[in-house]
Amino acid sequence: MAVTAETRVGGAAAPVAAARRSRRASAPRTGRRSRPLTAYLFLAPYLILFLGFIVAPAVFGIWISLHDYDFVLPFKPWVGLANYVDLFTPGSRDFADFWQSMGATGIFTGLSVPCLVVLPLGIAVLLNRKFPGRTFFRAVFFLPYVLGVAVIGLLFRYLLDPNVGVVNYLLGSSIPWTTDLPWVWVSLVGMTVWWTLGFNATIYLAGLTDIPRELYEAAEMDGANRGQQFWNVTLPGLRPVLVFVVTTTILASANMFGQQLLLTHGAPGTSTRTVIGYIATEGLGSFRMGAAAAMSYVLAVALLILSLIIFRVFRDRQDES
Amino acid sequence: MTTTTPLTSTARVDPQLSAIAAGFSRRRFLVLGGAGLALAACGGGNSPAGQPGAPDTGSGGADYTGPAVTLSFWNGFTGGDGDVIKKIVNEFNAAKPNVKVEMNIYQWADFFTKLPAAVSTGKGPDVACMHIDDIPTNAARNVIVPIDQVASALGLQESDFSPAVWQGGTYKGQRFGIPLDIHPLAMYWNKDVLDKAGIDAEKPPTNRSDYESVLAELKGKDTQGFWVSPFQFTGAFTYMSLLWQFGGDAFDAGVTKATFDSPQAVEALQWMVGMVDQGYSPKNVGQDADYIAFKNSKNAFNWNGIWQINDLKAQNKINWGVGPVPQIGSQQGVWGNSHQFVQLRQTKPDQNKVDATRYFINWVSQKSAEWATSGKIPAKKSVAESPEFKALKEEYSLAPEAAYVHFPPAVAGIGDALTELYNAVNSAVLGKASPQQALSDSAKRATQILQDNLKKYGA
């Protein structure tokens, strides 16, 4: 049953299709004789942008990371792998700060991803039911997502201020939401979940509407209750969507920056300074672009490995079923 | 580093960073990937540092009689001072038909990320304003060009200014900045709160014992009188003022070593943290909360920039006063900064534009009393003592501070080292580390940064 559902989830929303693209590409081609030139022509508009704005800068970034690089200075000394070696040498200028910020990013990702995978799924399942005002509520949950990080950051800073904030006033408490551990993480994760859950919920919704009704009817005939239907029809049907949601949420969380900059400014001390925050400070604030590029690559490799693990986990699950 | 925008908090974080925050949403980061970030701002041409964009052949700005030109003028005056500079520019355009100035106002944040890239691709402005401590970095990074000739043509000399504001505009013996204003930290007091506590609101405390006894009195009446912010605005500015008052300094004379772990520096931070420990300040003061509380009569004193004067004038909820910060330590001292005119490097220099730019700088410098209405002290002594400036009661009350104001040292990349100081203040005020511990740790890192910068920018 699960397999059937899986094969039917074809024409979902674009992001879902994107998530599946890699798998499709490996499927044997059938149909008309292929004319490579035509394909490349169709690909060209995106390919040019992709090469110009993603691949070329990424390769250039490797070059930068091998230098003591400041783009306005005429002399950009070649330092080889020194920028990378420093990141793994205790006592170097960046070692402690970089790994502390990697840790902060890790904490944030570890806390926010489960919330951003599970909560939107629940909301999507609720919003997928037929009830009056459904469209309204769909809009309501998506609404925060259209706001910029500056708006959200400022809004929550005033809501959560430990001494003059609305939240503490209403609770009659003096919880240091923006200035002390562990509350800063509660605030950062909470506001991010509120802000972005609508996006994931929308992806889930697209996936849900794509699961054929007949499967639920068949499950009902077999005597499955609501819970069993969810585990055996809904979840397997959502698997490709789930891979997409988990992967993109991890990447987005690992790139968290604006929230900590505006809400906590890294406080207390530099506890909530994320790795993107540190890279930005060093690369664009101190103009140490070589070191910052090296940090970016270490982060990118870490995320690449994490993404591969996730794909592997989901694929293994699929093989089991 | 300073902003003149009261409470537009995005402008109050590190300029470069908030620009990035505004420009890059979470999802856009997703597209770019972490790696893309450091690359986004790269690329562009170069020419050797320290060379003027054009030879010094003009009049140096005493007048401009050449053909009609249009100048581009960038600054970060997004607050009430934006209206004042607009007015001054309009007056200039009306007075000088052959020079048209087109002004772009950016958030300081965007300004400092856009400027180097714009200049290195030949799309930079002709003239700009920046802070005194930004000048060495931008001079070393070849964004701005020397303007010694403007100073000499205008007959400007050190004795016209306070030494700090004059020397701050130089880098490696060359002048890069023409001082426009000084904007120091000030003490604001809420007269309503003091009145209610039975304290003379017309005679605010000016020394340590008076200040502490007023705070104790307020505490007895359930008011935490002096909220200590752990953040750069305004905690770090408060700390730096105290640091100088207690006889310490952030760096050694050559700015090769951080000295904000000295006994004086520790004592200064201990006094500040003591405000929290003694209950004169609540714990965990959030960003801007000290000022918000002040405007809502929750506290009595706020050490904040002179630029808040206009924001307080615009409200009628509280009665307030402003004056020099009290002397807590053994000597007078206060944190301040200064806006200065700079001329940008051009890839295709146009001598007429260079001359017109110098004339424009000269012309606006004469108008610095008008500029002071935006919450500034004129940099030029003669203007600071003029009747026009004396008529600005609040601003003029801070004029004495110009005699003992300290600016961040004029050394390339100094902001990188100051960030460490801000972090130490944050940790200590939030009770995460003792003042000694926080300052020692940060000073060690700051020294390393200073050494790296010496290598990078040259001694």
Interface residues (C-beta under 8 A of the other chain):
Chain A: I54 P57 A58 F60 G61 I64 D68 Y69 D70 F71 V72 L73 P74 R93 D97 G148 V149 A150 G153 L154 R157 L160 D161 P162 N163 V164 G165 S174 P176 T178 T179 D180 T192 T196 F199 T248 L251 A252 A254 N255 M256 F257 G258 L261 L262 H265 G266 A267 P268 G269 T270 S271 V275 I276 G277 I279 A280 T281 G283 L284 G285 S286 F287 M289 A292 A293 M295 S296 Y297 L299 A300 L303
Chain B: S9 T10 V13 D14 Q16 L17 S18 I20 A21 A22 F24 S25 R26 R27 F29 L30 L32 G33 G34 A35 G36 L37 A38 L39 A40 A41 C42 G43 G44 N46 S47 P48 A49 T113 P116 A117 V119 S120 R141 N142 V143 W227 P230 F231 P282 K283 N284 V285 G286 Q287 D288 A289 I292 A293 N296 K298 G413 G415 D416 T419 N423 N426 S427 L430 K432 A433 A438 R445 Q448 I449 D452 K456
